Amino acid sequence: MLSFWTDENFINSALILKKHSTLMVRIFSGKMNFFTFILSLLLVACSAINPKDLPKCETDEELFTFLSCLPETDEMEMALRNHKGMNPPVEVYKRATKACENILACLAPLNCQEAQEAKLEYEVSCELLTYLSLNLRPCLAKFFTKAYLAQFSSDSSCLKDYSFLDKDLTKRRDAYINGKSCFLETIRSECNKDASEYYTKSYRKFVTTISIKPAKEKCSHPHYQFNSLQCKGLEDEITLRVGHLKERNNRASAVEVSQMIQMCKDAQKCMKESCVFSAADHESMGKRCKILQKLLAVSDSCSSDLEGKCL
């Protein structure tokens, strides 16, 4: 269903510094200029980012420091490659996340153009890997669903006070800034300790990711991946409610089914506005909505008791 970053994406990211390492012999034998090597190594994968205000990486110290980061890319690559095509266990993502963080630490002393490009590229990979290693996707999807359902509920909730799902990214950013305590309170009640600790520690970074579009609109960027979990949360809620209907032999009130239909329509709209979902995802959600429409017709034709249950 949800097309989150694949292991191949992370492996490719790990190869940013590594894949030309076999050319080192040519460099030291005088057959290739060292700076040309580093430049070609980086610009292949990092051309989307160009911090022109920084000087190029040209000194021997800068270039050799850059090259010293290669071993960590091996670690990140190997952690994922052994599970290529499979669903890796969380421990694999934790190992890859640690290697990714080590790459950033290795690059940190460098303040030149190509190094900055690599840092920004790896920051994206590390953020996505962290979500996978801590299993944060279901947690964030739950939050989005709670925020969505709060607007239709008569129950008191701080989620009603902030526009966490606003289409206007400026308003959404304001909602997360002003509603920090509400967000974290919801996360604590819906998710595990790791999730709570992560969002408490990295809240500012999360708000930036969720509310600011990247310079280049790559669907693999965390901004699009994380926001797509709004749609995934609705999809999961619909699946849960349909399961409850089956347990009751599809007996439901017209009001109950109408709410599910609205949720289904909102999920379809959400998926349409996201770059993450495939044609098969859209088709699957469309079928669910049609089934719910048929169920509504049956509910409308039923007699109902005082509780509104179809008899």
Secondary structure, 3 states (H helix, E strand, C coil): CCCCCCHHHHHHHHCCCCCCHHHHHHHHCCCCCHHHHHHHHHHHHHCCCCCCCCCCCCCHHHHHHHHCCHHHHHHHHHHHHCCCCCCCCHHHHHHHHHHHHHHHHHHCCCCCHHHHHHHHHHHHHHHHHHHHHCCCHHHHHHHHHHHHHHCCCCCCCHHHHCCCCCCCHHHHHHHHHHCHHHHHHHHHHHCCHHHHHHHHHCHHHHHHHHHCCCCCCCCCCHHHHHHCHHHHHHHHHHHHHHHHHHHCCCCCCHHHHHHHHHHHHHHHHHHHCCCCCCHHHHHHHHHHHHHHHHHHHHHHHCCECCCCCEC
